[in-house]
Amino acid sequence: MKWTVNLTRKAYKKLIKLPQTIQDLADLAISDLEEQGINPQGWDTLKTGVGEYRLRLNYRYRMRYRTLEDQSLEIEIFYAGHRRDAYK
């Protein structure tokens, strides 16, 4: 099955300000999330809360996302940026 991945407005604004190499990694991660779901192979993912996950883009940058409970196959990315700000 195919998952639907949405970015919040805040996550999109942060993502377009990141370096191009990180944006390319984020595009690959989003496509893998669409194909494989909440735990894509080849990515370092960690469950951080109820329905919330963290995906490691590289050693400095993270992407945080959650599954939406009302729709079973939908993922919402709510943070993309440096790791120092990822958990605040």
Buried (B, 14 or more C-beta within 10 A) or exposed (E): EEBEBBBBEEBEEBBEEBEEEBBEBBEBBBEBBBEEBBEBEEBEBEEBEEEBBBBBBEEEBBBBBBBEEEEEEBBBBBBBBEBEEBEE
